[in-house]
């Protein structure tokens, strides 16, 4: 039995940018994929054997690593946070540009001397990347894993720093925070499942090549 | 009271035990029929400097030697070949099976106890050893019902050459991470321009072997790389002569996690199956200052069970307790698993079904449930 190729697309801010690329392909998705009101999670495409699934941005890598989807769109932040051995990221998509940064409450910045810290408590969705970043400065990290509204944590005395994605910095500013250090630049990439790449090389390569020609 | 919960990554198995037993026997029988001598190595070893980070260590008292539970049998077999079997005339061929244990599982592979099966050819320099092990691995996987097999071939020689060139680069670790991700564009952003061509040439050798094998010629930059290109060509042309239908993927940009293979390395994949199902290649066994070449392959039963389409079924028959010896022998000969009924009722279809038997003996006749 021939199995469909499944492409995992992240819901949220990336999907509008991804739409511009995917709609130009010969396997453009059912327009319903881009409808934020739909509760559907699986979608067809112009090609019979290519399907799409819409999942949380943070879960795209996991779906691809397990082979549930052969291809996906994921940011560097997620690729590096999970660092799955079963995931390749061969193509930059030139969308979803932002950065993963450390932010601190404005009113504390001038009163603190981070060079004297041996440990720090932070709120983040990215415990692995945060630990790695602070370890390079010989600082031990205690992470509070939050999945959203990170900006509230310092003002409610949960922690002194947050690590989160920053695009314009507007959300940070509105919540009395300031970006103090950049951890990594983030860009969305086309990711592929390692085993699928080896066993269905022609199909996967043709999808990569078509997208590469569009961007 | 003891808890019924067992540690994460371990399991009581009632569903796959028979299949696992049969697969193991099929593979070991095949190894032995090809002249591979079955050996057994211990479950426990003394800790030493080579102990891996994922090895299960057994706590001991201060004055006692530290022990590990083995996490890989390949190295034990290599040790065996250089100690207890050191006087044996080389080359010789060994095979093994046994349980191995890991300290930690991962989200992708939470299992921590596996049945490992493998075969090693020790002390053979000829490329024919690689061809034989490749054929042995391919045939073993086919025998246990694994279909749509892809063979990936690789060699670390080319990336070693590349890393030697950039050994002083502060971005070496980042480049390694990006190579693992096959993110060539990001590497080129941070790599000095003079190294671009060689890395691009390495990446150009990723894809279907048939389409990409000619690109290997570009990588003949010194004696070592030229020798390895010829070596790959010789091994694969010999292998393909007898196994022309297999799908082959060339990938010399693949970084070996274990990093002990010294020459051709191969990995088997199967369509729609997560991760690799078997792997192997050429490596060096040390004995004092002496290095001996070995070629082998290993696979883990959890991967084989996931990838195989074969279902081993019990042909179970319910028979009266006093069934004659003659009938017993006949049923065994026909491959039945015989369940003797110890109750007082007469055997019938319903009773046999309740006992999960596909057949039952009624009035000396075999009937289906």
Interface residues (C-beta under 8 A of the other chain):
Chain A: X3 X62 X65 X66 X67 X79 X84 X85 X86 X87 X88 X89 X90 X91 X92 X189 X193 X194 X195 X198 X199 X200 X201 X202 X205
Chain B: X107 X108 X148 X150 X152 X180 X181 X182 X183 X184 X185 X186 X207 X208 X247 X249 X251 X257 X269 X270 X271 X272 X273 X274 X275 X276
